[in-house]
Amino acid sequence: MNEHRLFIDNEWREGSAGTYDVINPGTEGLVGAAPEASASDVADAVAAARRAQAEWAATSPSARAELLERVAELVMARAEDFVPLLQAETGATMRVASTMQLPVVADRFRRYARGAFEPTVDALPPVPVAQTALAAGGLTNAVAARRPVGVVGCITSYNFPIVNLAGKLAPALAMGNTVVAKPAPQDPLACLKLGEIFVEAGAPAGIFNVVTDSGAAAGAALVASPDVDMISFTGSTTVGRRIATDGGATMKRLLMELGGKGAAIVFEDADVAKAVSAIGSTWAFHSGQICTAPTRALVHRSRYDEVVAGLARYAARLPVGDPLLPTTVVGPVISAAHRDRVEGYIAGAVGEGARLVLGGTRKEHTADTPELPGAGFFVAPTLLAEVTPAMTIAREEVFGPVVAVIPFEDDEEAIALANSTDYGLYDYLFTADTARAYTLAARLRTGNVGINTAQRHPETPFGGFKQSGVGRDGGSFGLHAYSEQQALVWQS
């Protein structure tokens, strides 16, 4: 059995609380044993990061950039080691594991290698200030400088574990912070393996540390530690609320990318084929385990039947099964517990009156739903029509291959429906009139809006409104997220 160890201060050590099993979602077989960290292990990792932080912050931008570039090169050089491990522990299809996991990790390290050279000081216009009881008058100058936050605890998601970690780790290091990472318990092994890359790249001890466990205790210890200055978290809104509450005790800086319930608004003049393809990404991309997925299709009543039929045809063509096969599009979800959760939402929607067009649970599904493999945590691509806004399926995040279709009559109702959930991460507008889309986007309470596309732009600020998170990362905004602002004032 492949046993892994905690990575602390550039050294490998056993988890003080033993190990736990990491299960392959596609086969239900054992991938390896992950270390079970204790509170003392977390404290040691934090102490290592604290010792290393001042010296790392004092390094030149070129030295930080060189390290991040070496990490990017070595990650791709070790693709034969990383890709099979990522595939096995996440259950991703080989297409996703090989093209959307490791190459994106390298891209993010390269992006923030460049980011290390971005200006960190903004000059402000001089202002003449009259003498006061506080100080003499004179021409007063100032700059706003960005400084490292310090030690950052990165608690990452299971859907794209090493990609999500790279999106936090690279900008944090570029800004002079040090990091203790706590990956999701379901698939931490590639994140641990990244420690090998850092050692090979010549990283100073302590700037990157990884602790793992099978639950939430290690993450809670990071949040509670007074020596952790910031928590960067990607995951559920429920956990995010707890982090915000517990982190408030030590006034931690927070960056949280939480849940989503993306609305794809299909207007009467939309290109239906384009809209169907975008909405279909909920099924076709990592089995709907994407926070930005357009899981709610809000469709103008004049195009409703057409869109439902188009989505049904699209879903029926998607091969479901062994993620190792190059033809497979829909693989498993991450765990048995999550499969049961998704199936519970489907059954609940049908129980509330939604019409099951395609897919369903293992016990009840439509006649044309493909048979699922006997092993693995699979959910068939599921389409629900005649959904009403009051139904649970229309309001709560499922995080699986499930699309709910809701009709609307006019623009006002469409916007109201889109804004009717607690979430506000990513919405989509499909219309031939892009000026109309631009105007309506301003009324959407969401951090991101796609107009006639589900494509992302890597330099945009990424984050959510409402219960979808706090703060923004992505591009240069990621550098800002991992820094504090300091004002310097002097007189001439």
Phi, psi and omega in degrees: 000138182279105180263136179248162183233160174295148178246106185225123176060039180065021177231157180256135180214152178294149172289133183297336182258016177096215181224168172218162186274139172255124189255138176286117183294338182274337184236345188066014176273171182276127175272315181175181180252128178259148180287142178261106184280145172262174177299327179290326175297316178298317179299321178294320179295317178296318180297321178296317179295321180294318179298324186275345194293313184298317180293320179295319179296332181277352178291157181287154174305324181294323179293319177295318180297318180298318179296314181297323177295318179296320178299315179301315181296316183291324177302313181289327177295334180258024183304323181295336175276319188282314189299311179299324179292315178300316181298316185292318185277335179265338186077009180296151172295159180299327178297315180291316183297321186273334184249335185246000178252281188297315179300327179291324176301311179299318179300320183290322176293322178293319181300318183272349165296317174294323182297335179299337181266357182291145182302142178244005181232128175248121179281139177253150181298140175297145181231126174288125182240128180289157177298140176226177176296342182280319185198167177291155177281169178158178177283115188257128183248158179201154168228155172251116183249143176262128181242156176301146175289320180133243177264126182247127171266119182253112179252116195250168187267162182273342188289317176227074194301309185281332175294313180297319178296316180299324179293340176262312187296314186296310178292327178298314179292321180301327181274358178096011175274165167245162193226139163244118182260139173234096181291163174301145184294335186290328187211067185267357195290320178293327177295320175296318182298334178300335175301323177300320181295318181294320178296313180297327181283352180084028181292141174300144179300137172093346183285337178221126181224148181229124174239144183225155169201172186275358182220223185246000188295318181294319177296320179296324178294322175298314182296324184280339187295128177289348179267002173259123186270338186210145171243125172249116188232137168236125181167207187284154177296325179300313179291322179301320178298319180293320178297318180298319180293311184288322179292336179296336181297330178245017176053046181290144168291136183236136168230114186227121175252111192248209188288170178213159175216064189305133176256128171254108183269117182253107183278172186295337182257017185287155167280102187297321180299318179293319179295317180298317179298318180292313180296324179297344177297339175301324177272319193277346184243104175056038174054036176074009180273059184224127183292338181269002187299139177280076187279343176250115175264108177263113193238132175303137188303330180291341180244007189299306182298322180296317180291317178301315180296319179296319178294322178297317178296318182298310183295323182294338182272355186275119178291128180247136176153216187304115183292347178282341180284135182295340181275346183289134177251319182251113177261200182279169165270175197291330187203167176297320180297320180288323174303315180296323179296314180297316179296327177297320176295320180295311180298321179296321180295316178296321178296331179274356175115002177290152178263125179278108181276319182205147176091220181118195180268174177295330182278323182226119178211168181286161184297329183265010176285130182295150176293139180267153178302153181290329178246156181102163187257073188261143171231128180292146173307124189239133179239126180242126177247174181056037177275141177251156183299336182281345182292148179302320182297337180273350187242329187254149180286127180268320181060049178202181186280064185228127177241132177248132183250127184233130179276156171219162184261322185209178183301319182299315180292323180299313180295318179298317178295316181301322183272004191276355179262172178285349186262163177196064183259306185209122174239167185223142178237130179239110181201151176286343183260095183290333175295319176298316180299318181298319179291316181291330180302326181295340181266354179275129179272072184213151183283341184216142178225125173262130179252109180060025177199152171256009180288148177257158173246123189290345184262357182284155173289127184246127178169184188232164170270170171052231185277010180267003171142181181225127176090177182221143168231193183095133178055217178293338178295331176295323176294319178297323183297327183259034178218157172251149177266136178234128177266134175242128185234135175209164180245146177246000000 
